[in-house]
Amino acid sequence: MAKRKLLILQTAFIGDVILATPLAQAAHEMFAPCEVHFMVIPGAANLLEKNPYIQRVWVYDKRGKQRGARGLWQLARQLRAERFQLALVPHRSLRSALLVWIAKIPQRIGFNRSAGAFLFTDKIIYEAKHEVERNLDLLRGLGALASRFKPAVYWDESDEARVASFTKNSFHNRIALAPGSVWATKRWPQESFAVLARRLINETGATIFLIGGKDDAVLCEQIQKKAGARCVNTAGQLSLRQSAALLNECAVLVSNDSAPAHLGVATRCRVLMIFGPTVPRFGFAPFGEGHAVIEKDMVCRPCSTHGTRTCPIGTHACMKEISVEEVFHYVVASLA
């Protein structure tokens, strides 16, 4: 029997890519033997390079050298040459749908609420459930899935060695904080993170690891200065895989509604996710058992799907009213 060859296309944010990783493993269960290719933006490729369920990672630099109609057309021609039988498109964009259509992939499955839904051969209802389960619905239309799948990130010994250079002087109560977010309104205040870090260090003997990308480096540096000793800033110094390997060594991660929370879910650490302008019912709470969310019930929430650069009513109360005390108590309880 010839291998089925399929493409998963998710070129949105890094968190979205993590939440789409269960599709690769599920495809292998459903179609074994099969060959799975996965297309992502440049910044997310590192996440997938060691995944045993993904045979090739494609990079679509849609805002760089491959931007515009010409880049789309050239990439589609490359995909056409691969002779995929099936495309799974969790990304609800017209460009993603157009890409697999131009590539002439015969079966194209996406959501009915996609801007390019009219280009799919199979349209799956976009239901109000967790994004992981929603994505798996793209496969469930083709048959039952026997297993339960969760987000997964794989790393190697070189990643662990890099992480060890940061953790070598810490032995217990390793706690990670991820204070960044693309959207300013989704960030719990910097001062709150700093006070939390200082309390955890002083009252539990913890070592704090600040994680994030290069864009979070200055924010994390400011928090580190206020937190004092035993607060380690790794922002911009670790790859995504290395950050996952670090989180795997931590007991708890406190994160905004952002990619690091989903990275934490893909490891063995517990995740506390802080929600402000967005809400868990959108489907992006930490997936699985043992995790938790903190949020405040306010009439103005949710104010957007993804967050905004400024609070629409000028208060940012949804984040400011979440106290250090309640976050601290959750973390301490998780360490017990």
VEXDREN-2710 file (C-alpha; in Angstrom, 1 decimal):
% VEXDREN-2710
k/r/px/py/pz
1/MET/0.0/0.0/0.0
2/ALA/1.4/3.4/-1.0
3/LYS/2.0/5.9/1.7
4/ARG/-0.6/8.7/2.0
5/LYS/1.1/12.1/1.8
6/LEU/-0.5/15.0/3.5
7/LEU/0.2/18.6/4.4
8/ILE/-0.7/20.5/7.6
9/LEU/-0.7/24.2/7.1
10/GLN/-0.6/26.5/10.1
11/THR/1.2/29.8/9.4
12/ALA/-0.4/31.9/12.2
13/PHE/1.4/32.5/15.5
14/ILE/3.7/30.2/17.4
15/GLY/1.0/29.2/19.9
16/ASP/-1.3/28.2/17.1
17/VAL/1.5/25.9/15.7
18/ILE/1.9/24.2/19.0
19/LEU/-1.8/23.6/19.3
20/ALA/-1.8/22.0/15.8
21/THR/1.0/19.5/16.6
22/PRO/-1.5/16.8/17.7
23/LEU/-2.7/16.7/14.1
24/ALA/0.6/15.2/13.0
25/GLN/0.5/12.3/15.5
26/ALA/-3.2/11.7/14.8
27/ALA/-2.6/11.5/11.1
28/HIS/-0.1/8.8/11.7
29/GLU/-2.6/6.9/13.7
30/MET/-5.3/7.2/11.1
31/PHE/-3.3/6.8/7.9
32/ALA/-0.3/4.6/8.8
33/PRO/1.9/4.4/6.9
34/CYS/1.8/8.0/5.9
35/GLU/4.1/11.0/5.3
36/VAL/3.3/14.2/7.1
37/HIS/4.6/17.6/6.0
38/PHE/3.9/20.7/8.1
39/MET/4.1/24.3/6.9
40/VAL/4.8/27.2/9.4
41/ILE/6.2/30.7/9.5
42/PRO/10.0/31.1/9.9
43/GLY/9.9/31.7/13.7
44/ALA/8.1/28.4/14.3
45/ALA/10.2/25.9/12.3
46/ASN/12.5/25.2/15.2
47/LEU/9.5/23.8/17.2
48/LEU/8.9/21.0/14.7
49/GLU/12.4/19.9/13.6
50/LYS/12.7/17.0/16.0
51/ASN/9.1/15.8/15.9
52/PRO/9.1/12.1/14.9
53/TYR/5.6/12.5/13.3
54/ILE/6.7/15.2/10.9
55/GLN/8.8/14.1/7.9
56/ARG/9.4/17.6/6.5
57/VAL/8.9/21.1/7.8
58/TRP/8.1/23.8/5.2
59/VAL/8.7/27.4/5.9
60/TYR/6.5/30.1/4.4
61/ASP/8.1/33.6/4.8
62/LYS/4.8/35.3/3.9
63/ARG/5.9/38.7/5.3
64/GLY/9.4/38.5/4.0
65/LYS/11.0/37.1/0.9
66/GLN/7.9/35.1/-0.1
67/ARG/5.4/37.9/0.4
68/GLY/2.8/38.8/-2.2
69/ALA/1.2/37.0/-5.1
70/ARG/4.5/35.9/-6.7
71/GLY/5.8/34.2/-3.5
72/LEU/2.4/32.5/-3.0
73/TRP/2.4/31.2/-6.6
74/GLN/6.0/29.9/-6.5
75/LEU/5.4/28.1/-3.2
76/ALA/2.2/26.6/-4.6
77/ARG/4.1/25.2/-7.6
78/GLN/6.6/23.6/-5.2
79/LEU/3.7/22.0/-3.3
80/ARG/2.1/20.8/-6.5
81/ALA/5.3/18.9/-7.4
82/GLU/5.0/17.0/-4.1
83/ARG/1.7/15.4/-5.1
84/PHE/0.0/15.6/-1.8
85/GLN/-3.3/13.7/-1.5
86/LEU/-4.6/15.7/1.5
87/ALA/-4.3/19.1/3.1
88/LEU/-5.4/20.0/6.6
89/VAL/-5.7/23.7/7.1
90/PRO/-6.5/24.8/10.7
91/HIS/-5.4/28.4/9.8
92/ARG/-8.6/30.3/8.9
93/SER/-7.1/32.6/6.3
94/LEU/-7.8/33.2/2.7
95/ARG/-4.1/33.0/1.8
96/SER/-3.8/29.5/3.4
97/ALA/-6.8/28.2/1.5
98/LEU/-5.6/29.7/-1.7
99/LEU/-2.2/28.1/-1.4
100/VAL/-3.5/24.5/-1.2
101/TRP/-6.1/25.2/-3.9
102/ILE/-3.4/26.5/-6.4
103/ALA/-1.2/23.6/-5.4
104/LYS/-4.1/21.3/-6.7
105/ILE/-4.1/19.1/-3.6
106/PRO/-7.2/17.0/-4.3
107/GLN/-8.7/16.9/-0.8
108/ARG/-8.5/20.1/1.1
109/ILE/-10.1/20.2/4.6
110/GLY/-10.6/23.4/6.6
111/PHE/-13.1/25.2/8.7
112/ASN/-16.4/26.6/7.5
113/ARG/-15.5/30.0/9.1
114/SER/-12.3/30.3/7.2
115/ALA/-12.1/33.3/4.8
116/GLY/-11.2/30.8/2.1
117/ALA/-13.8/28.1/3.0
118/PHE/-15.2/28.2/-0.6
119/LEU/-11.8/26.7/-1.8
120/PHE/-12.0/23.6/0.5
121/THR/-13.4/20.3/-0.7
122/ASP/-14.5/19.5/2.9
123/LYS/-15.7/22.2/5.3
124/ILE/-15.7/21.3/9.1
125/ILE/-17.9/23.3/11.5
126/TYR/-15.8/25.6/13.7
127/GLU/-17.2/24.7/17.1
128/ALA/-16.8/26.4/20.5
129/LYS/-14.3/24.0/22.0
130/HIS/-10.6/23.9/22.8
131/GLU/-8.4/24.6/19.8
132/VAL/-6.7/21.2/20.1
133/GLU/-10.0/19.4/19.8
134/ARG/-11.2/21.8/17.1
135/ASN/-8.1/21.1/15.0
136/LEU/-8.6/17.3/15.5
137/ASP/-12.1/17.7/14.0
138/LEU/-10.4/18.2/10.7
139/LEU/-9.4/14.6/10.8
140/ARG/-12.5/13.2/12.6
141/GLY/-14.5/13.9/9.5
142/LEU/-12.5/11.1/7.9
143/GLY/-12.9/8.6/10.7
144/ALA/-12.7/8.0/14.4
145/LEU/-9.5/8.7/16.4
146/ALA/-8.8/6.0/18.9
147/SER/-6.3/8.0/21.0
148/ARG/-6.3/11.3/22.9
149/PHE/-3.6/13.6/21.7
150/LYS/-1.9/16.6/23.3
151/PRO/0.5/19.3/22.1
152/ALA/4.1/18.0/21.8
153/VAL/7.5/19.5/21.3
154/TYR/10.6/17.4/21.0
155/TRP/14.2/18.4/21.7
156/ASP/17.6/16.7/21.8
157/GLU/20.7/16.4/24.0
158/SER/22.2/19.6/22.5
159/ASP/19.1/21.5/23.6
160/GLU/19.4/20.0/27.1
161/ALA/23.0/21.0/27.3
162/ARG/22.2/24.6/26.5
163/VAL/19.5/24.6/29.2
164/ALA/21.9/23.1/31.7
165/SER/24.1/26.2/31.4
166/PHE/21.3/28.2/32.9
167/THR/20.0/25.7/35.5
168/LYS/23.3/24.3/36.8
169/ASN/23.1/26.4/40.0
170/SER/19.5/25.7/40.8
171/PHE/18.3/22.4/42.3
172/HIS/14.7/22.6/43.4
173/ASN/11.6/24.8/43.1
174/ARG/12.4/26.0/39.6
175/ILE/9.6/28.3/38.5
176/ALA/9.2/29.9/35.1
177/LEU/7.5/33.2/34.3
178/ALA/6.6/34.4/30.8
179/PRO/5.7/38.1/31.1
180/GLY/5.5/38.9/27.3
181/SER/2.8/38.9/24.7
182/VAL/2.5/40.3/21.2
183/TRP/-0.4/42.4/22.4
184/ALA/0.2/44.8/25.3
185/THR/-3.3/44.4/26.8
186/LYS/-2.7/40.7/27.3
187/ARG/0.3/41.3/29.6
188/TRP/-0.1/41.1/33.4
189/PRO/1.7/44.3/34.7
190/GLN/5.5/44.2/34.8
191/GLU/5.5/45.2/38.4
192/SER/3.2/42.3/39.3
193/PHE/5.6/39.8/37.7
194/ALA/8.5/41.4/39.5
195/VAL/6.8/41.3/43.0
196/LEU/5.7/37.7/42.3
197/ALA/9.3/36.7/41.4
198/ARG/10.7/38.4/44.5
199/ARG/8.2/36.7/46.8
200/LEU/8.7/33.3/45.4
201/ILE/12.5/33.7/45.8
202/ASN/12.3/35.0/49.3
203/GLU/9.5/32.8/50.7
204/THR/10.0/29.5/48.8
205/GLY/13.7/29.5/48.0
206/ALA/12.8/29.2/44.3
207/THR/14.9/30.0/41.3
208/ILE/13.0/32.0/38.8
209/PHE/13.5/31.6/35.0
210/LEU/12.2/34.4/32.8
211/ILE/11.4/33.1/29.3
212/GLY/10.5/34.8/26.1
213/GLY/11.8/35.8/22.7
214/LYS/14.1/38.6/21.7
215/ASP/11.2/41.1/21.8
216/ASP/10.7/40.2/25.5
217/ALA/14.4/40.6/26.5
218/VAL/14.1/44.2/27.8
219/LEU/10.9/43.5/29.7
220/CYS/12.5/40.5/31.3
221/GLU/15.6/42.4/32.1
222/GLN/13.6/45.0/34.0
223/ILE/11.8/42.3/36.0
224/GLN/15.1/40.5/36.7
225/LYS/16.6/43.7/38.2
226/LYS/13.6/44.2/40.5
227/ALA/13.4/40.6/41.5
228/GLY/17.0/40.3/42.7
229/ALA/19.2/37.2/43.1
230/ARG/18.2/33.8/41.8
231/CYS/16.2/35.3/38.9
232/VAL/17.6/34.2/35.6
233/ASN/16.7/36.0/32.3
234/THR/16.7/33.6/29.3
235/ALA/14.6/35.8/27.0
236/GLY/16.1/35.8/23.5
237/GLN/18.8/33.4/24.5
238/LEU/17.0/30.1/24.0
239/SER/15.4/28.6/20.9
240/LEU/11.8/27.4/21.2
241/ARG/12.9/23.8/21.6
242/GLN/15.4/24.9/24.3
243/SER/12.7/26.9/26.1
244/ALA/10.5/23.7/26.1
245/ALA/13.4/21.7/27.6
246/LEU/13.8/24.4/30.3
247/LEU/10.1/24.3/31.1
248/ASN/10.3/20.5/31.4
249/GLU/12.7/21.1/34.3
250/CYS/10.3/23.6/36.0
251/ALA/7.5/22.8/38.4
252/VAL/5.2/25.7/37.4
253/LEU/4.9/28.2/34.6
254/VAL/3.0/31.5/35.1
255/SER/2.2/32.9/31.7
256/ASN/-0.1/35.4/29.9
257/ASP/-2.4/34.2/27.2
258/SER/0.5/33.7/24.9
259/ALA/2.7/31.0/23.2
260/PRO/4.8/30.1/26.2
261/ALA/1.7/28.7/28.0
262/HIS/1.1/26.2/25.2
263/LEU/4.8/25.4/25.2
264/GLY/4.5/24.6/28.9
265/VAL/1.5/22.3/28.2
266/ALA/3.7/20.3/25.8
267/THR/6.1/19.5/28.7
268/ARG/5.6/18.1/32.2
269/CYS/5.3/21.4/34.1
270/ARG/2.0/22.9/35.4
271/VAL/0.7/26.0/33.7
272/LEU/-1.1/28.9/35.3
273/MET/-2.5/31.2/32.5
274/ILE/-3.5/34.7/33.2
275/PHE/-6.4/36.0/31.1
276/GLY/-7.3/39.6/30.6
277/PRO/-8.9/40.9/27.4
278/THR/-9.4/37.4/26.0
279/VAL/-11.3/34.5/27.6
280/PRO/-10.8/30.8/27.9
281/ARG/-14.0/30.0/26.0
282/PHE/-12.2/31.1/22.8
283/GLY/-10.4/27.7/23.0
284/PHE/-6.9/28.7/24.1
285/ALA/-6.8/27.8/27.8
286/PRO/-4.0/25.4/28.8
287/PHE/-5.0/22.0/27.4
288/GLY/-5.2/19.0/29.7
289/GLU/-5.4/18.3/33.4
290/GLY/-3.3/19.9/36.2
291/HIS/-3.3/23.4/34.7
292/ALA/-5.4/26.4/35.8
293/VAL/-6.4/29.9/34.7
294/ILE/-6.9/33.2/36.6
295/GLU/-9.3/35.8/35.3
296/LYS/-11.7/38.5/36.6
297/ASP/-15.3/38.5/35.6
298/MET/-16.0/41.9/34.1
299/VAL/-18.7/43.3/31.8
300/CYS/-16.1/44.6/29.3
301/ARG/-14.5/41.1/28.8
302/PRO/-13.8/39.9/26.2
303/CYS/-12.9/43.1/24.4
304/SER/-11.2/41.4/21.4
305/THR/-10.3/38.0/20.0
306/HIS/-6.5/38.4/20.1
307/GLY/-5.9/41.4/22.4
308/THR/-5.1/45.0/21.5
309/ARG/-2.3/47.5/22.0
310/THR/-4.3/49.7/24.4
311/CYS/-7.3/49.1/26.6
312/PRO/-10.5/50.2/24.8
313/ILE/-11.8/51.9/28.0
314/GLY/-8.4/53.1/29.3
315/THR/-8.2/51.1/32.6
316/HIS/-6.6/47.7/31.9
317/ALA/-8.6/46.6/35.0
318/CYS/-8.9/43.1/33.8
319/MET/-5.2/42.6/34.4
320/LYS/-4.5/45.1/37.1
321/GLU/-7.1/43.6/39.4
322/ILE/-5.5/40.2/39.4
323/SER/-3.4/40.3/42.5
324/VAL/0.1/39.0/43.2
325/GLU/-1.3/37.3/46.2
326/GLU/-3.7/35.0/44.4
327/VAL/-1.1/34.1/41.8
328/PHE/1.5/33.4/44.5
329/HIS/-0.9/31.1/46.4
330/TYR/-1.6/29.1/43.3
331/VAL/2.1/28.6/42.6
332/VAL/2.9/27.7/46.2
333/ALA/0.1/25.1/46.2
334/SER/1.5/23.6/43.0
335/LEU/4.9/23.2/44.6
336/ALA/3.4/21.2/47.6
END
